[in-house]
Amino acid sequence: MKRSHIVIAALAIAGASSLTSCSTPKGVRATASTISASHTFSGVDVPLLKKPAITSVCLKTLEMASTPTATAKDIDPAEGNTLRMRFADMMKVTPQILTNTHLYKFIDSWLGTPYRLGGTTRKGIDCSAFVQQLYTNVFGTSLVRTAFEQFGMAHRLFNDDSLKEGDLVFFRTVSSRISHVGVYITNNFFVHSCTSKGVTVSSLDEKYWSKTYAGAGRIM
């Protein structure tokens, strides 16, 4: 069976199973590890990548309560420099490579927002809803609602070295099913909403995310 047929079959089989919520053990952190080269969905082997993870799945229709954010040209230069320096320090890169000020403005405005399964607002938001909000506000692109559905619509990336800003990173945090999603930023860091910290920036090299990482995809 061709790989594309295997993936489609796996998605169909997994789609019949019940949804699981985002789940992140508190205080879990360590060095990176790798996971197996394949995973089985009800007897069907699906190739996996070797790196970190993500959390979320809620089959509830998103009631988009997006608050329009400023475009890059509306952001004060001084504020933009402050944002770049802050995130550059956080992700261990030079400020000059962080050119998408609009993205960092959006992330900064959501950091610390609590996680809530099925939530879509600043009072509480789950991982897939946060990714959906980010894509709508920053990239002007509409995404489907759940992590599993977002996994299905993304163009699969089989080389972690090709990851770039805006790619989606997926995780299996509860079972064999895709249950969490985040947005890749740079230098192996990604932004997401997780149960223990809410909206936060994490590294794919952290032990928990590396262990549960299921692969990455690009919205074409």
N, C-alpha and C positions, 0 to 999 in steps of 0.2 A: 504493500500500500504506500502510495506516495505520501511524503511528509505533510503536504497541504491537506490531503484527505484525512490524515491522522489527526491533525489539529482541529479540523472541522468536526470530526467525529467526537473528539474529546470535549469540545465546547458544547455539543449537543447533549452528550451524556451528563456532563457536569451541570448543565443548565437545569436539569430535572431535579437536582438535589436541592435541599433547603438552603437558604441563605444563612451566612454566619456574620457576626459583627466583627468590627475591628478589635484587635486584642493585642496589647503590648504590655508584657510584664514590667512592673515598676522596678527601677534600679538595675535593669539589665544592661550591661555594657562590657565590652572587651575588645580583643583584637579580631581581625577578620578571619573567616573560615570559608571553605567552599562547600557546595552542596553537590549532590549527585548529578551526573550529566543528563539524566532523564527522570521523568516522574510519571506515575501511572494514574490515569483517570479511568476507573472501572475497567481495568485490564488493557487500556490503550496507552502505550508509551508515548509521552510527549517530550521532546527535547527541551532541556532547560539551559539557561546561561549559568555562569559561575559568579555570582556576586550577591549583593544585598537585597533588602526587602521592603514591604509595604502592607498597610492594613485598611480594610473597609468594604462593606457590602450592605446595602440597604435598598430593598426594592420598593422604595416609596417615591412617588412622583415628586420631582424637585419643584418647589414653589419658589422660583427664582426671585430672591429679594436682593439682587445685586445693587450695590451702591456704586454709581459711576465713580471711577477714580481718575485722577488727573493724567493727562497724556504726558509723554516725556517733555514736550516743549513747554508744558504748563508748570513743570517742577522747577523751583528756584535752584539756580546753579549751586549755591552754597549748600542747600539741602541735599542736592544730588551728590555732592562730594562727601558729605557726612554719611549718607547711606552707603556709598561705595566703600568708604574706609571701614565702616562698621561691619559690613558683610565680608569684605576682603579679610579682615582680621578673624572673623568667625570661620571662614572656609580656607584660611591659610593660602591666599593668593594675593597678587598685587591688585590694587584698586583699578588700575588702567584696563584690566581685562573685563571688568564688569561694566559693560556699556548700556545694558538695558535698564536704565534708571526706572522706567515705568514698572518693570517687574519687581524690583526691590522696594519700590514705594508701596506696591500692593502687598507684598509679603510682610513688610514692616507694619502695615496697618492691621494685619490679621494675627500677628504673632501673639501667642498667649490666649487666643480665643479657645474656650473649652471645647472638648470633644463631646458630641452627643449623637448617638446612633439615630439616623434619620433626620438630623438637624441640618438646616440650610441657611442659618442666620448667624450673626455675631453673638447671639446668646448661646450658641452651641451648634457645631457643624461636624459632620463625619468626613472621612477622607475623600470619598468620591465626589461629594458635594463641593468640598473645598477646591478640588482639581477642576471641577466644572465651572465654579465661580472664577477661578484664576484664568482659565482659558477664554471665558467670555469677556472678562475685563481687560486682560493683557494682550491676548492674541486675536480677539474678535472672532473666536471659533466656538461653535456650540458642540458640546459633547453629550453623550448619553449619560444616564444617571448613576449606574452602579459600577463598582470596580471591575466586576466580571464582564459587564457589557463594554466598558472602556477597553478592557483587554482584547475583546473580540473585534473592536473597530480599529485598533492600532496596528500599524505595519510592524511586524516583529523584527527586532534587531538581534542578531546572533553574535555580535562582536561588541563587548562592553567598551572597547577602546573607541568605538564610534559614537558613544553617547554624547549628546550635546544639549545645550540649554533648551528646556521645553519638552524633552522626551519624557514619556511616562515610565515609571518604574513600578513593577508589580510584585506582590508578595503573597505567600501562602502562610498565614499566621495561625490558622485554626485547623485546617485539614488540607486535603489535596486541592481544594478549590481556591481560586484567586479570591482573596478576601481583603486586600489592602492595596492602595495606590498612592503614589506621590509624584511630584514633578521634579525632574533632575535639573540642577542648577549648574554646578561646575565642580571640578576636582573631587568627584565622588560624593558630593553633597546633594541632598534633595530636600524639598519642603513638603510637608504633609500634615495631616491632622491625626494624631494618635490618642489612644485612650488615656495614657499616663500623663501627657503633657499638653494635649490640645494641639493647636497649630504650632509647629516647631521646625527647625532645620536639623537634620540628622545626617550621619555619614553611612554610606553603604558598607564601610569597613568595620562598623560596630558589629560585635559578635551576633547579636540577635537579628539584625537586618541582613547580615551576610548569610546567616543560616536559613532564613525564611525567603530570601530573594528568589523570585520565579522567572525574572527576565524583564526586558524593556521593550517598549514599542514607540513608534513615532506616528504622530497624526499628520497625514499627508494632505 
